[in-house]
Amino acid sequence: MRDIVIKDARVVNEGKILRDTSILIRNGIIEKIFRDEVPANILANADVIDADGKFLLPGVIDDQVHFRDPGLTHKGDIESESKAAIAGGITSFMEMPNTIPQAVTQELLEQKYLRASEVSLANYSFYIGATNDNLEELLKTDPSKVCGVKVFMGSSTGNMLVDNPETLSTLFSKSKMLIATHCEDEQIIQANIAAAREKYGEEVPMSEHPKIRDTNACFKSTSKAVELAKKFGTRLHVLHLSTAGEIALFEAGPVKNKKITNEVCVHHLWFTEADYEKKGSHIKWNPSIKSANDRLALIKGVNENRIDVIATDHAPHTLEEKDQTYFKSPSGGPLVQHSLVAMLEMSRNGKISIEKVVEKMCHAPADLFGIEKRGYIRKGYKADLVLVDAVRWTVSKENILAKCGWSPFEGDSFYYFVTQTIVNGNLVYENNNPNSKGTFYEGTKGERLTFNRNHS
């Protein structure tokens, strides 16, 4: 492996922007950070990437994706979606268990790791899924090799809804793993569905989604999860907050000091319920996108460090599946390719600083999960890095990489785009034209993430 020098970048890292900074990468590791000229002998023996004032960021770590592999690969698969992630600056992902079959045993979980080792350009980890009756399997999980246990405390596919109070208490009291929860109260949702059907029949407008999966459903379920975690001292991570009310359940401060943490997703920071009129089912997620006030509160929660991580909940479906009536259209959509550039657009518009974007998408996931030697631009850390340039471009069918072939951002323009992505010291993606799909270098694959849980 030849050395790589990234020369004269604007490094965004640990709350600072360091201009005219260069990085030496050797054997997959950040060997040295230069604040002055790089010695000629080092440049002579390296492949040089002239950053020329581009932003250099740590690789994004996305703690919640659905790559649909195995069993749902007509929507997406580990190979296709990891490429879309890489093109979006995501160098590591954590994938969810509700595939077919569901990853609810150690054997099925390891099959996903094997597949990723063969095809994923990004680094990877996979959650093991909880059911009402697989506690013994969950307790076998090695916390140093698996990101966490996923618990659906709201409706889900198959048998993955964990709604038995005794099961939840036992799981929260016995798990040595981080528990990540999807929190929506099923009884409230079903009552709202019944009311919507009575009013509209089967022709429920998409704009009813935030009324069906409402703020009460989210708050009640999240409150329950936080209560259980406090009672049993559980390491809890609540996924995709979507309401102003939920934020009050969490403390402000750095993630390293917290045992109960949370995440917000890009779509809840970007869209509001007013966008259902134009976007329809293409922004139908669970939990639902809600009011403008909820969106503002979530942005404020990020800036005040009550919200810990920004992720995607990337969950592709085909257009044929999405473009159906309300009850037939599945929730979820592709986001990994555009999450970083969308957040950088919010930074440009003064909503969140670029330093905060890096904190919440790179540093905080590494700290929160105890990911070893990633998430920062530091000497001795893995060289997972992203270069970003400023060129206005538009999302279109011609440059979308997700296998499903569409994006909720189609037709939107962004000011920034990813020009290079480096994973474990290897240049795996390059793009000089944001209106194209870029070039992938597939000679090396990503690595399995490992975790040091001593901080939590």
N, C-alpha and C positions, 0 to 999 in steps of 0.2 A: 504494500500500500504506500503510494507516494504521499509525501507531505502536501498539505494544502495551506495556502496563505490567503485569507480574506483581507484585502487591503483597503484602508481608508474608509471604513464604514462609520455610520452613526449608530453606535451600540446602545440599545435600550435594555437596561438590566438593573435590578435592585433599586428602583426608584430614581435612576439617573439616566441622562442621555450623554454619552461620551462621544464627541465628534473626533474624526480623523483617528480612529482606533483600528488596529489590525489584530488578527487572530491567527496563530499558528496551530494547525491541527496535525497531530502525529499519531499514527496507529489507532485512529478512531477517537482520540482524546484531545481535549483542549490543552495544548502543551504550554502556550505562552500567550499573554495579552500585551500588545505593544501600544503605548501611548505616544511613541515617537517613531522615527524611521525604522523599518525592518532591515536588519543587516543584509548586505548583498549576498553573502554566502548562503543564507537561509532562502532568499528569493530564488537563487540559482538552482536550488535543489528541490523546488516545490512547484506544484501547479498553482498559479496565482489567479485569484478571482478579484478583479478590480471592482470594488463596491461603489466607488465614485460617489460617495454621499448617500447611498441607499441606507435604509434602516436595516440593522442586523438584530434579530430577536432570537431568544431561545425558542426551540421548537415548541409548538403548542401541544399541550396534553389534554385530550378530550376524555373526560371521565364517564361519558354516557353516549354510546352509539348502538345502533341496531344494524348490523351488516348482513342479516338475513341468511346466514350460512351456518348450518345446513338447512335444507328443506324448503326454503323460500327464495331460492336463488334466481328466480325470474325477476324479482324486485331488485336484487343486489347480491353481491357475494364479497368475501373477504378480499379477493384480488381487486375487483373493480372499485370497491368503496375505499380501500386503503390507498389506491391511486388518487381518487378524488380528494381524500384527506391530505395526502402529500402535496398535491397541487394547491391546496388551501393553507399550507404551512403547518399542518398537524403532523407531528413526528411520532406521537404515541397515542394509542386509543385504548379504551376499556369497553368491552362489548357485552351486551346484555344476553340473558339466558333464554328468552322466549323465542327460540327457533324450533325447528321440527327435525329430530326430537328435541325436547327442552333439555338444557344443560342442568339437570337436577341430580346427577350422580357423578362420582369422581371419574368414571370411565368415559361418560359422554363429554364431560368438561375437557378431559385430556385429548379427546378427538379433535376438539376445536383448536387447541394449542398446536397439535400436529399439523393441521391444515394451514394455520397461520404461518408456521415455520417454513412451509413450502411456497407460499404465494404472497405474503404480506410485505409490502415495501416499508411500511411503518412498524414501529415497535408496538407490542400488543400485550393485553391482559384480558381475561374473561371472568365475569362474575359467575358464581354458582347460584342457581335459583332455588328459592325456598318454596315449599308447598306445605300443605297442612299435615303431611306425614313423612317428610324426609329428613327429620332432625339428625338422625344418626349419620347420614351422608354429609350433612353440612359440617358436623363437628370433626370430620376427618380432614377437612380442608387445611392445607398448609398456608398460614398467613404470610409467609415470606415469598410465596410463589403465585398467590391469587389475590386480586385486588379487593374482593369483598363478596358478601352475600347479598343478593338482590331480593327484596321482599315487596311484592305488590299488595299494598294495603288499599287497593281499589280495583276496579274491574280489570281483568286481563284475559289473555287467551288461555284456553285449556283449563288446567287445574291449578294455575299459579296464583290465584287469588287466595291470600292467607288471611282468613277472617275469623278463625277460631281463637277466642281470647286466651284459652289455655295454651295453645300452640305459640301464640305471640309472646306470652309471658315467659314460657320455657326458652324460646329462642333468644329473647333479649337478655335473659338471665345467664344463659350458658355459652353463648357465642363468644369465641375468642377473636372473631373476625370483625372488621368493619361491616356494619349493616347499612346498606343503601336502600332507601324506601321510596316507592311511588305512593304518594298520599292523596287519595280522594275517597270520600265516604260513599260506599256503594248504595246504601239505603236512601240517602239524599238524592243521588243521581237517578235511581230507579223511580222515585216519586216524581222527580222533574220530567223524566221521560214520559211517564204516564200522563202528566198534565199537558205536555207538548203534543202527544198523540191525540188527546181529547180535543185540543184546539185545532190542530192542523191535519190530523190523519197521518198518512205516510209522507206527505209533502212538507215536512218541517224545513223552514229556511235555515241555511247555514248560520245566519246571524243569531239563531237561538242557541248555538253551541255554548256560549258563556253563561247562558241562563240554565241550561241543562247540567253542565258540569260547572257549578257555580262556586262563588267564594266560600259559601258555608261548607260545601263538601270538602274543599281543600283545607280550610281552617280546622274543621273538626278532626279530620284524619291526621293532619300534621301535629295538632295538639296532643293527640293520643300517642303518636310515635315519640314525641319529645317527653311526655309524661313517663312512658315506659323506660326510656333511656335514662332519665334522671333517677327513677326508682331502682334500676338494676346496675347503674354505672356503665351502660353500654356505649360502645363507640358507634355513634349514629351519624349518618350522612343523609340528609333529606334532599331528594332530587327535585329539580325543576319547580322552584317556587314561582307562583304566578299571581299572588295577591298581596296587597298592602298589609292586610291583617296578619298574615303568617310571619312577616319580618319581625314583628314584636316578640315572637317566641324565641328569638335568637340573640345572643350577646354580640356586641362589637368587639373587634380586636383581631390580632394575628391568629391564623389557623393553628399554629403550633401550640397555642395555649388553650385550645378548645377540644372538648370531647364530643360535643354536638355541633355539627357543621351543616352547611347547606350549599345548594347550587342554584343558579338561574341559567336559563337557556337564552340563546341569542334571539329567538323569535319572540320571546316575552319582553325583551328589551327593545325590540324594533317595531313590531306591529301593535295595533290596538283593535278593539272590536269594530271600529269604523272601517277597517280594511276587509272585513268579510264581504262587503258589497262588491268590491272589485276582485278580490282574490278567491272568495268562496272556499271550497273544500281544500284548496291548495295551502291554506293556513289553518286547517283543522288539525289540531294537536290535542293530546290529553297530557296534562291539564290544558284547558282552553286558554286561548289568548283573550284577555279581558279588557278592562276599561283603560282609558288614557291616564286616569289617576293611579291605577295599579301599576302601569308602566313607569310613571314618574317615581312612584315609591320604590320600585325595584331598582331603578337607576340610582336613586338616593341611597338605597341599602348597599349597593356596590361601593359607592364612594365613601360611605361611612364604615365600611368593613363589617357590616352586619350580614352581608352576603359574601360568601367565601370564594366561590368558583363560578366562572362562566364557561358553559359547555354547549352542546348542540342538541342532544337527543335525536341525532340523525336517524331517520326511520323511513326509508324509501318505500313507495308503492308505485305501481305503474299508473299511467294517466287513465287507462281504462278503469282501473279500480277506484281511483280518486274521483273521477268525473261521473259519479253516480249520485243518487238521492241521499239525503242526510243519513239515514240509518244504514245504508249499504256502503257508503264511502268510509274507508278505514281512516283512522287518525294517524298522523305522522307525515313527514316529508324529508327530502334530502337537504342537508345544510353544511356538511363538512368542508366542501370546497369554498364556501363563501363566508364562513363564520368569522375568520380573522379579518378579512377585508371589510366586512360589515361593521365590526367593532372599531376598526381604524377609521371608518367613515364617521362613526359616532364621536370618536376622538376629535376628528377634524372639525366636527360641528359643535364642539365644546361640551358634550354630554359627559364624557369620561376621558381623562388624560391618557395619552399613549403609555405612560408609565403604569397607570392603573390597569390598562388592558393587559399588559405583559404580566403584571402581578397576578391577575385573576385567571388568566388562561395558561400561564406557564409556571410561575413560582408556586402559587397556592396549591394547584393539584399535586405537585411534587411533594410539598410539605404535608399536605392533608393525608395523602396515602402513604407517605414515607417512601416514595420512589427513590431508589438509590442512584445518586450521581447524575441526575437529570433535572431539567427545569430551570437551570441557571447558566449564565455564561461565566464559568469559573475555571481556573486552572485545575486539571485533574478530573473534570467532569466529562461525560460523554459528549461528543460533538454533534448534538442535535440542534441544528441552526436553520434560520430562515432569513433570506434577504428579500426586502420589500422595496419596490420603487414606486414613484408617483407618476402615473399615467392614467388619464381618465379612460374608462372602458365600460362596455355594457354587457350584461349577462344575456346570453342567447343560446339557442340550441347548438350552435356551432362550437361553443367553448365549454359546454357542460360535460362533465366526466362521470357523474353518477350513472349507473347502469339504467336507471329508470328514465333518464333523458330529459328531465325537467327540473325546475327550481322555483321556489316561491319568490325568488328575486329576479326572475326573467323580466327583461325590459328595464330593470334598474341599472343605474350607472354607479360605479365606484371610482374613487380617486386613486386608490392604491391597488397594486397587484403583486403576487409572489413571483419573483424572478428565478430564485434557486432555493431548493430544499436539500439539506444535508442531514443524513441519518447515520449515526455511529461513525461519523467521519467520511462517509461516502456521499458524493454528489449523486442524488437519485432523481432529481427533477430540475429542468431548466426551461425557461420560457422568456423569449424576447418580445413576444407579441401577445398581449393579454386577450386578444380576440381569437386566439387559437387555443388548442388544448395542450401545447407545450410538448416537451420530449422527456421520456422516462428512461432511466438507466437501471436496468433490472438485474444486473449481475450479482447484486447482494440483496439479501432480505433483512427485514427488521429483526429485533431480538425480543425475547420474552422479558417483560419487566420484572424486576425483583424489588422487594419491599423490606424496609427496616422499620418495624412498628414501635421502636423504643420511645418515640416521642409522644405516643398517644396513650 
